Amino acid sequence: MGMLEGKRLLITGVLTPASLAYHVASTAQAEGAEVVLSSFGRMRSLTERTANRLEKNVEVVELDVNDEDNLAALADAVKNSLGGLDGALHAIAFAPEDALGGKFLSAPRESAELAFRTSAYSYKAMATALLPLLERDRSAGPGDGESPPPPESAIVGLDFDATVAWPIYDWMGVSKAALESVNRYLARDLGPYGIRSNLVSAGPLRTMAAKGIPGFKELAAMWPAQAPLGWSIEDPRPVANTVCFLLSDLARGISGEIIHVDGGFHAIGAPAAVQVEPES
Ligand SMILES: NC(=O)c1ccc[n+]([C@@H]2O[C@H](COP(=O)([O-])OP(=O)(O)OC[C@H]3O[C@@H](n4cnc5c(N)ncnc54)[C@H](O)[C@@H]3O)[C@@H](O)[C@H]2O)c1
């Protein structure tokens, strides 16, 4: 039995077959989940074309995460498609061109605000829009280790380590720092409804969003040298697997967490200078 058997999931952010969300949707289906995707406006036909590559048919619901009408209609649209909801992936980020690529000091406030709204505030917006479907009855209490555990549902977002400043990432980096904080506040406020909130902090991977960041290649080039496990910008599977784990019952009890799936890069201060041989 797959780890997501019987789970109904909303996966946002599928655009191309390179999208991290596409790999999550594909892995989730393989693990037994029923999936609905979201897209919006002119992106929709691209999402639908990508969706056709999935093993099982999926519907695509409308969600521009900055559009109040879309947010208000989201829970009903998902319910019509899946009959209910057990988890959702937020794989949404955007920063205008003048807020990225070394333009930190000159970026206009509107561009910084749009990056924040689309990439960080939107995680809260998605969560509250889905709350009627995700909330679970906790009246039976925490359980005693023998009776079935109290029900939980889950939301997951995608992060890029925001504890430090990076070259070129600029207001997207500030938005990811906000996302990390939003994740903690959502864990606080959604826990009583039985909803976990966690982030996966991914190493660089080649996607449309990544292409839109001038200098991404230089940033990505640092990874293989510093990540103790090594890192391939072509392999999104470790990230997809971890997202699916966090959406599954195996992650019961985990909330407000950020799991780094980056080959270990975040734990290391500088690239390895010498190869260390174990003592014999
Ligand atoms: N690719 C990487 O190196 C990397 C690393 C760490 C984290 N991430 C994060 O992963 C997530 C997914 O990005 P990706 O790399 O798969 O790229 P992607 O371009 O495939 O996905 C980005 C998605 O955001 C959606 N989006 C943008 N504005 C939106 C809006 N207003 N409403 C709804 N959706 C909107 C796009 O339609 C697209 O589907 C992002 O949060 C990104 O920051 C990516």
The ligand as an SDF file (V2000), in Angstrom:
LIG
                    3D

 44 48  0  0  0  0  0  0  0  0999 V2000
   13.4670   25.4570   -8.6810 N   0  0  0  0  0  0  0  0  0  0  0  0
   14.2010   25.6880   -7.5880 C   0  0  0  0  0  0  0  0  0  0  0  0
   15.4310   25.7240   -7.6240 O   0  0  0  0  0  0  0  0  0  0  0  0
   13.5070   25.8860   -6.2590 C   0  0  0  0  0  0  0  0  0  0  0  0
   14.2450   25.7490   -5.0720 C   0  0  0  0  0  0  0  0  0  0  0  0
   13.6110   25.9550   -3.8530 C   0  0  0  0  0  0  0  0  0  0  0  0
   12.2540   26.2830   -3.8340 C   0  0  0  0  0  0  0  0  0  0  0  0
   11.5710   26.4060   -5.0110 N   0  0  0  0  0  0  0  0  0  0  0  0
   10.1460   26.7740   -4.9350 C   0  0  0  0  0  0  0  0  0  0  0  0
    9.3400   25.7720   -5.5180 O   0  0  0  0  0  0  0  0  0  0  0  0
    8.0940   26.3680   -5.8700 C   0  0  0  0  0  0  0  0  0  0  0  0
    7.7050   25.9230   -7.2680 C   0  0  0  0  0  0  0  0  0  0  0  0
    8.5910   26.4990   -8.2120 O   0  0  0  0  0  0  0  0  0  0  0  0
    9.2690   25.6780   -9.4030 P   0  0  0  0  0  0  0  0  0  0  0  0
   10.7370   25.8410   -9.2640 O   0  0  0  0  0  0  0  0  0  0  0  0
    8.6800   24.3130   -9.5300 O   0  0  0  0  0  0  0  0  0  0  0  0
    8.8960   26.5580  -10.6870 O   0  0  0  0  0  0  0  0  0  0  0  0
    7.5980   26.6280  -11.6270 P   0  0  0  0  0  0  0  0  0  0  0  0
    7.7800   27.8360  -12.4760 O   0  0  0  0  0  0  0  0  0  0  0  0
    7.3870   25.3490  -12.3420 O   0  0  0  0  0  0  0  0  0  0  0  0
    6.4020   26.8660  -10.5920 O   0  0  0  0  0  0  0  0  0  0  0  0
    6.0450   28.1240  -10.0900 C   0  0  0  0  0  0  0  0  0  0  0  0
    4.5250   28.1440  -10.0920 C   0  0  0  0  0  0  0  0  0  0  0  0
    4.0220   29.3280   -9.4470 O   0  0  0  0  0  0  0  0  0  0  0  0
    2.7920   29.6120  -10.1060 C   0  0  0  0  0  0  0  0  0  0  0  0
    2.3330   30.9650   -9.8260 N   0  0  0  0  0  0  0  0  0  0  0  0
    3.0040   32.1370  -10.0060 C   0  0  0  0  0  0  0  0  0  0  0  0
    2.1990   33.1670   -9.6750 N   0  0  0  0  0  0  0  0  0  0  0  0
    1.0050   32.6320   -9.2520 C   0  0  0  0  0  0  0  0  0  0  0  0
   -0.2290   33.1680   -8.8000 C   0  0  0  0  0  0  0  0  0  0  0  0
   -0.4270   34.4900   -8.6850 N   0  0  0  0  0  0  0  0  0  0  0  0
   -1.2300   32.3030   -8.4640 N   0  0  0  0  0  0  0  0  0  0  0  0
   -1.0620   30.9650   -8.5670 C   0  0  0  0  0  0  0  0  0  0  0  0
    0.0720   30.3880   -9.0140 N   0  0  0  0  0  0  0  0  0  0  0  0
    1.0890   31.2180   -9.3590 C   0  0  0  0  0  0  0  0  0  0  0  0
    3.1310   29.3860  -11.5830 C   0  0  0  0  0  0  0  0  0  0  0  0
    1.9470   29.2470  -12.3520 O   0  0  0  0  0  0  0  0  0  0  0  0
    3.9310   28.1150  -11.5090 C   0  0  0  0  0  0  0  0  0  0  0  0
    3.0840   26.9810  -11.6390 O   0  0  0  0  0  0  0  0  0  0  0  0
    8.2750   27.8800   -5.6880 C   0  0  0  0  0  0  0  0  0  0  0  0
    7.7620   28.2600   -4.4260 O   0  0  0  0  0  0  0  0  0  0  0  0
    9.7810   28.0330   -5.7000 C   0  0  0  0  0  0  0  0  0  0  0  0
   10.2380   29.2020   -5.0300 O   0  0  0  0  0  0  0  0  0  0  0  0
   12.1630   26.2060   -6.2150 C   0  0  0  0  0  0  0  0  0  0  0  0
  1  2  1  0
  2  3  2  0
  2  4  1  0
  4  5  1  0
  4 44  2  0
  5  6  2  0
  6  7  1  0
  7  8  2  0
  8  9  1  0
  8 44  1  0
  9 10  1  0
  9 42  1  0
 10 11  1  0
 11 12  1  0
 11 40  1  0
 12 13  1  0
 13 14  1  0
 14 15  2  0
 14 16  1  0
 14 17  1  0
 17 18  1  0
 18 19  2  0
 18 20  1  0
 18 21  1  0
 21 22  1  0
 22 23  1  0
 23 24  1  0
 23 38  1  0
 24 25  1  0
 25 26  1  0
 25 36  1  0
 26 27  1  0
 26 35  1  0
 27 28  2  0
 28 29  1  0
 29 30  1  0
 29 35  2  0
 30 31  1  0
 30 32  2  0
 32 33  1  0
 33 34  2  0
 34 35  1  0
 36 37  1  0
 36 38  1  0
 38 39  1  0
 40 41  1  0
 40 42  1  0
 42 43  1  0
M  CHG  2   8   1  16  -1
M  END
$$$$
